[in-house]
Amino acid sequence: MTYQKLTEKTLKKLASIVGEEFVRTQPDVLQTYSHDEVSDTTYHHLPEAVVFPQSTEEIAAIMKLANVAHFPVVPRGGGTGLACGAVPLYGGVVLSTERMDRILALDPAGLYAIVEPGVRTADLQAAAAAKGLFYAGDPCSSDSCCIGGNIATNAGGNRAVKYGTTRHQIYALTVVTPTGDIIQTGARLKKQSTGYCLEQLIAGSEGTLGIITQATLKLLPRPKQIVDILAIFPTPTKAIDTAACLLQAGLLPTCIEFMDEPTLRSIEAYLHEPLPGKDKRNYVIIEMDGTEEEMEPALESIDTICQRQGATDILVADYKKIWRARKAFAEAVRAESLLVSKEDVVVPIERQGEFFHIINDLAHKYNLITRIAGHIGDGNIHLNILKPAEESYLTWQKRVTENQTALYTALYQLGGRLSGEHGIGAKRRDLMERFTDPATLALMKTIKKALDPQYVLNPGKIFDISK
């Protein structure tokens, strides 16, 4: 795609919209906003400017200007993405929602919150808890990720087994379209069948169909009791298959999380503290919430199922310690290697053990160093492939690419998909083109072209519109 460079005249128009101090072109700022959490510099691209609007109206004015002056706009929240979805591939403007960080309403009677897109997920969780309420969205990066980005990628996280992904927390959205119109979609209702469900189209569209400027989100009463169980297994497949056994037994945990033995060693080294269990540990963390009456029989069933699956230890976990370890996964991997191929595959729950064998067989075939964790209650496995320090980037990348071809071919044969929660962004775009049904992909491109005829909003993400 060809775009117009930002001229001095265009920069002045941007400044007239958001204020001169909120249009930044300093090299250090441009560098900071050239990437997300993907550290591989191959995927880094400098914007020409970063703008920091504070209102829906300002964002609408920026998008109208982008259509007239024909420059690309890339929306960005906390910058915690892992698929290069907020990377400015064609220069232009990165539009940061950092200043739009207010919780506008939090209503215990109606069980809802109204928030701006730059609100950190952890801050909404804390605000809800202070009112005796509960926001169910809980990505592992909740301390730093923002609600707008959660919605744009349909973030999953740790509680999706019981409460669903971010899209299941949405009542309504205010959105600026690619052409600069402001729309309200959805409503604070338990049900409605009034035209297209546009809020669910926006959720997961990775900032390609609109910029979220306000969200009305569902809240719940705070659970009466929460218990975390740590079950330790001698083999990863026995651990992983436990998830299907729990769900088939009629249990509905908040989450079922998995970490394999190499990952546990990595986390121990990063945190400088030992974790429970001895050698050949494979963790399954099972969190249950509910009333005391519900909890007792559920915990008994969990114990029985884990024993039947061959667990060597079944413990009531220290909540803070076990979740500190689980949420340290990404940073522990980063401490081992700055160059990591992060796969975010999702597979039918009952086929996870089978797929894990495929992962291991391919890792052996291509001599890959892997660290694996996952939300196995919903089939989402995070496969991290580390670059050895002594190996050249090109040699490593060649093996990673060969592995991806075999891995995703097997994945789709099992009914899986490329991404469970991180999104496609720019990083998985070629894989999306390769493995998606052509008619389905064509329909997605038709929607994009209809809503963004100038192709100025987050171009180059999910698919290449020119193909």
C-alpha positions in Angstrom: 0.0 0.0 0.0 1.1 3.6 -0.7 0.3 6.4 1.7 1.1 10.1 1.9 3.9 11.1 4.3 2.9 13.3 7.2 3.6 16.9 6.1 4.2 19.8 8.4 0.7 21.0 7.5 -0.8 17.6 8.5 1.1 17.6 11.8 -0.3 21.1 12.6 -3.8 19.8 11.9 -3.2 16.9 14.2 -2.0 19.4 16.8 -5.1 21.5 16.4 -7.2 18.4 17.2 -5.3 17.0 20.3 -3.0 19.8 21.3 0.6 20.4 20.3 2.1 18.6 23.3 0.1 15.5 22.4 1.7 15.1 18.9 5.1 13.6 19.4 7.7 13.1 16.7 10.9 12.7 18.9 13.0 9.7 17.8 12.9 8.1 21.3 9.1 8.3 21.3 8.8 6.9 17.8 11.1 4.0 18.8 9.0 3.2 21.9 5.9 3.0 19.8 7.5 1.0 16.9 6.7 -2.4 18.5 4.6 -4.3 21.0 5.9 -7.1 23.3 7.4 -8.9 20.3 11.2 -8.3 20.8 12.3 -9.5 17.4 13.3 -6.3 15.6 12.3 -7.8 12.3 8.8 -6.9 13.3 9.5 -3.3 14.5 8.5 -0.4 12.3 8.7 3.3 13.2 5.7 5.6 13.0 6.0 9.2 11.8 4.1 10.5 14.8 2.4 9.4 17.9 -0.8 11.1 19.0 -2.5 11.0 22.4 -6.2 12.0 22.0 -8.5 12.3 25.1 -12.0 12.0 23.6 -14.1 10.1 21.1 -14.5 13.4 19.2 -10.8 13.9 18.9 -10.3 10.3 17.5 -13.2 10.9 15.0 -11.5 14.1 13.8 -8.1 12.2 13.4 -9.8 9.5 11.3 -11.5 12.1 9.1 -8.2 13.8 8.6 -6.5 10.4 7.8 -9.0 9.7 5.1 -8.5 13.2 3.5 -4.7 13.2 3.8 -4.4 9.4 3.3 -2.1 8.4 6.1 -2.4 5.2 8.1 -3.6 5.2 11.8 -2.7 2.4 14.1 -4.6 2.2 17.5 -2.6 1.2 20.5 -3.5 0.5 24.1 -1.0 -0.9 26.6 1.4 -2.2 24.0 1.3 -5.7 25.5 0.3 -7.5 22.3 2.2 -10.6 21.1 1.1 -10.5 17.4 2.4 -7.1 16.2 -1.2 -5.9 16.0 -0.2 -2.3 17.1 2.9 -2.0 14.9 2.8 0.7 12.3 3.8 -1.2 9.2 3.5 1.8 6.9 4.6 4.7 9.0 1.8 7.2 9.7 0.3 7.7 13.1 0.2 5.5 16.2 -2.9 6.6 18.1 -2.4 5.9 21.8 -5.4 5.7 24.1 -3.2 6.2 27.2 -4.9 9.4 28.2 -8.4 7.9 27.9 -8.0 6.0 31.2 -11.1 6.8 33.2 -13.7 4.5 34.9 -16.7 6.6 34.1 -19.3 4.6 36.1 -19.4 1.5 38.3 -22.9 0.5 39.3 -23.5 -2.2 41.9 -27.2 -2.2 41.4 -27.0 -2.7 37.6 -23.9 -4.8 37.7 -22.0 -2.9 35.1 -19.1 -0.5 34.5 -18.5 2.1 31.8 -14.8 2.6 31.0 -12.6 4.3 28.5 -10.2 2.1 26.5 -7.0 3.1 28.3 -8.2 1.7 31.7 -5.8 -1.0 32.9 -7.6 -4.3 33.4 -6.2 -4.7 36.9 -7.5 -1.2 37.8 -11.0 -2.2 36.7 -10.7 -5.5 38.7 -9.6 -3.5 41.8 -12.3 -0.9 41.4 -15.0 -3.7 41.1 -13.6 -5.6 44.1 -13.8 -2.4 46.2 -17.5 -2.4 45.6 -17.9 -6.1 46.4 -18.1 -6.9 42.7 -16.1 -8.9 40.2 -14.9 -8.3 36.6 -14.3 -11.7 35.0 -11.9 -10.7 32.3 -8.4 -11.7 33.4 -5.5 -11.9 30.8 -2.2 -12.8 32.3 -0.9 -9.3 31.5 -3.8 -7.7 33.5 -1.3 -5.5 35.4 -0.3 -3.7 32.2 -2.9 -4.4 29.4 -5.8 -2.1 28.7 -9.5 -2.8 28.2 -9.5 -1.4 24.7 -6.8 -3.8 23.6 -8.5 -6.7 25.5 -11.7 -6.1 23.4 -9.8 -5.5 20.2 -8.0 -8.9 20.5 -10.9 -10.7 22.4 -8.4 -11.5 25.1 -9.0 -14.8 26.9 -6.8 -15.3 29.9 -7.3 -17.3 33.1 -11.1 -17.3 33.7 -12.4 -18.1 30.2 -13.5 -21.7 31.1 -16.3 -20.4 33.3 -16.8 -16.8 32.3 -15.8 -16.7 28.6 -13.4 -14.4 26.8 -13.5 -10.6 26.8 -16.3 -10.5 24.2 -18.6 -12.2 26.7 -18.1 -9.3 29.1 -19.4 -6.7 26.7 -22.8 -5.0 26.9 -22.1 -2.0 24.6 -19.3 -0.1 22.8 -18.8 3.4 21.5 -16.6 3.1 18.4 -15.1 5.5 15.9 -15.3 3.9 12.4 -12.4 4.0 9.9 -14.1 6.9 8.1 -14.5 8.9 11.3 -18.1 8.3 12.2 -19.1 7.7 15.9 -21.4 4.8 16.5 -22.9 3.2 19.6 -23.5 -0.5 19.3 -25.0 -3.0 21.8 -27.0 -2.1 24.9 -27.1 -2.9 28.6 -29.7 -5.7 28.1 -29.7 -9.4 28.8 -30.8 -10.1 25.3 -31.6 -8.3 22.1 -32.2 -9.2 18.4 -32.2 -5.8 16.9 -30.1 -5.9 13.7 -26.5 -7.0 13.4 -24.4 -7.6 16.5 -21.8 -5.1 15.6 -20.1 -5.0 19.1 -19.2 -8.6 18.6 -17.8 -7.9 15.2 -15.6 -5.2 16.6 -14.5 -7.5 19.4 -11.5 -9.5 18.1 -11.1 -7.3 14.9 -7.7 -6.1 16.2 -8.3 -2.4 15.5 -9.0 -2.9 11.8 -12.7 -2.1 11.8 -13.0 0.6 14.4 -11.4 2.3 17.4 -13.1 1.5 20.7 -13.5 4.7 22.8 -15.9 3.5 25.5 -17.1 0.2 26.7 -20.0 -0.9 29.0 -18.9 -4.1 30.6 -20.7 -6.7 32.7 -19.9 -7.1 36.4 -20.8 -10.0 38.7 -21.2 -10.3 42.5 -17.9 -11.3 44.0 -17.6 -15.1 44.5 -18.2 -16.2 48.1 -15.2 -18.5 48.1 -12.3 -19.2 45.8 -10.0 -22.3 46.1 -7.0 -23.1 44.0 -5.9 -26.7 43.7 -2.4 -27.7 42.4 -2.2 -31.2 40.9 1.2 -32.4 39.9 1.6 -35.1 37.3 4.6 -37.2 36.1 3.7 -36.8 32.4 2.4 -33.8 30.5 -0.3 -35.7 28.6 -1.8 -37.1 31.8 -1.9 -33.5 33.1 -3.4 -32.1 29.9 -6.0 -34.8 29.6 -7.2 -34.0 33.1 -9.0 -30.9 31.7 -11.4 -32.9 29.6 -12.0 -35.3 32.4 -13.0 -32.5 34.8 -15.4 -30.9 32.3 -16.9 -34.3 31.2 -17.6 -34.9 34.9 -19.9 -31.8 35.0 -17.4 -29.6 36.9 -17.1 -25.9 35.8 -13.8 -24.5 37.2 -13.0 -20.8 36.8 -9.8 -22.0 35.1 -7.6 -25.0 34.4 -4.0 -24.0 33.8 -1.0 -26.1 32.7 2.8 -25.7 32.9 5.3 -28.4 31.8 8.5 -29.3 33.6 10.9 -27.2 31.5 8.7 -24.2 32.0 8.6 -24.7 35.8 12.4 -24.8 35.9 12.5 -21.6 33.9 10.1 -19.9 36.3 12.0 -21.1 39.3 15.3 -19.6 37.9 13.5 -16.3 37.1 11.8 -16.0 40.5 14.8 -17.4 42.4 12.5 -19.6 44.5 11.5 -23.2 44.4 8.1 -24.5 43.4 6.3 -27.5 44.9 7.1 -31.0 43.7 10.2 -32.9 42.6 11.5 -33.9 39.2 9.1 -34.7 36.3 6.6 -32.1 37.5 3.8 -31.0 35.2 1.4 -28.6 36.9 -2.3 -28.3 36.6 -3.9 -25.4 38.5 -7.6 -25.7 39.0 -9.5 -22.8 40.4 -13.0 -23.2 41.7 -15.3 -20.4 42.9 -18.8 -20.5 44.5 -20.5 -21.0 47.8 -19.2 -23.3 50.6 -22.0 -25.8 49.9 -21.0 -26.0 46.2 -17.3 -26.1 46.9 -17.1 -29.3 49.1 -18.4 -31.8 46.6 -16.6 -30.1 43.7 -13.3 -30.4 45.5 -13.9 -34.0 46.3 -14.6 -34.7 42.6 -11.5 -32.9 41.6 -9.4 -34.9 44.0 -10.9 -38.2 42.7 -10.4 -37.3 39.0 -6.8 -36.1 39.5 -5.9 -39.3 41.4 -7.4 -41.4 38.6 -5.3 -39.5 36.2 -2.1 -40.4 38.1 -1.4 -37.2 40.0 1.5 -37.6 42.4 0.4 -34.7 44.6 -2.8 -32.8 45.0 -2.5 -29.6 47.1 -4.5 -26.6 48.1 -2.3 -24.0 46.6 -1.0 -20.7 48.0 -3.0 -18.4 45.8 -0.5 -15.6 45.6 2.5 -17.9 45.0 0.9 -20.1 42.4 -0.4 -17.2 40.4 2.8 -15.3 40.7 4.5 -18.3 39.1 1.9 -18.7 36.4 1.9 -15.1 35.4 5.7 -15.0 35.4 5.7 -17.4 32.4 6.3 -14.8 29.7 9.0 -12.9 31.7 10.8 -16.1 32.6 10.9 -17.1 28.9 12.1 -13.6 28.0 14.9 -13.9 30.6 16.1 -17.0 28.8 16.0 -15.6 25.3 15.0 -12.3 23.8 14.1 -14.0 20.6 11.1 -16.3 21.0 8.5 -17.6 18.6 5.3 -17.5 20.6 2.6 -19.8 19.2 -0.9 -19.3 20.5 -2.7 -22.4 19.2 -6.1 -23.5 20.2 -7.4 -27.0 19.7 -10.6 -29.0 20.8 -10.2 -29.7 24.5 -10.4 -33.5 24.1 -7.6 -33.5 21.5 -5.1 -31.5 23.5 -3.1 -34.6 24.7 -2.9 -35.8 21.1 -1.7 -32.4 19.9 0.9 -32.2 22.7 2.5 -35.3 21.3 2.7 -33.7 17.9 4.3 -30.6 19.5 6.9 -32.7 21.2 7.6 -34.9 18.1 8.1 -31.8 15.9 10.3 -30.1 18.6 12.5 -33.2 18.6 12.6 -33.4 14.7 13.6 -29.7 14.4 15.8 -29.6 17.5 13.7 -26.8 19.1 13.9 -25.5 22.7 10.3 -25.2 24.0 8.6 -23.8 27.0 4.8 -24.6 27.2 2.0 -23.3 29.3 -1.7 -23.1 28.5 -5.3 -22.5 29.4 -6.1 -26.1 28.9 -9.7 -25.7 30.2 -10.4 -24.0 26.8 -7.8 -25.7 24.6 -5.4 -22.7 24.3 -1.8 -23.9 24.4 1.1 -21.3 24.4 4.1 -22.9 22.8 7.2 -20.7 23.1 10.2 -21.6 20.9 13.5 -20.1 22.2 16.4 -19.1 20.0 19.7 -20.6 21.2 22.3 -17.9 21.9 24.9 -19.6 19.8 22.8 -20.0 16.7 22.3 -17.5 13.9 18.9 -15.9 13.5 18.4 -17.1 10.0 19.2 -20.7 10.8 16.9 -20.7 13.8 14.1 -19.0 11.9 14.3 -21.6 9.1 13.7 -24.4 11.6 10.9 -22.4 13.2 9.2 -21.9 9.9 9.5 -25.6 8.9 8.0 -26.5 12.3 5.1 -24.0 11.8 4.2 -25.6 8.5 4.0 -29.1 10.0 2.5 -27.9 13.3 -0.4 -25.9 11.8 -1.2 -28.5 9.2 -1.7 -31.0 12.0 -3.5 -28.4 14.1 -6.2 -27.7 11.4 -6.6 -31.5 10.8 -7.6 -31.7 14.5 -10.1 -28.9 14.2 -7.8 -26.2 15.8 -7.0 -22.6 14.8 -3.9 -20.3 14.7 -4.8 -18.1 17.7 -6.8 -18.6 20.8 -6.3 -15.1 22.2 -3.3 -13.2 21.0 -4.7 -12.5 17.6 -3.2 -12.6 14.1 -1.8 -9.1 13.8 1.1 -8.8 11.4 3.0 -11.7 12.7 0.6 -14.5 11.7 -0.8 -12.8 8.7 0.8 -15.1 6.1 -0.3 -18.1 8.2 -3.8 -16.7 8.2 -3.8 -16.4 4.5 -2.5 -20.0 4.1 -4.7 -21.9 6.5 -8.0 -20.0 6.3 -10.8 -21.2 3.9 -10.6 -18.9 0.9 -14.3 -18.0 0.9 -14.2 -17.1 4.6 -11.1 -15.0 4.0 -12.7 -13.2 1.1 -15.7 -12.4 3.2 -13.5 -10.8 5.9 -11.7 -8.7 3.2 -15.1 -7.6 1.8 -16.1 -6.4 5.3 -12.8 -4.5 5.7 -13.1 -2.9 2.3 -16.7 -1.8 3.0 -15.9 -0.2 6.3 -12.5 1.2 5.5 -12.5 2.1 1.7 -9.3 4.2 2.0 -7.6 1.4 4.0 -6.2 3.8 6.6 -7.1 2.0 9.9 -4.5 -0.5 11.0 -3.5 -1.7 7.6 -1.6 -4.9 7.0 -3.1 -6.7 10.0 -4.9 -10.1 9.9 -4.6 -10.2 6.1 -3.2 -8.3 3.1 -6.1 -6.5 1.5 -4.2 -6.2 -1.8 -4.2 -9.9 -2.4 
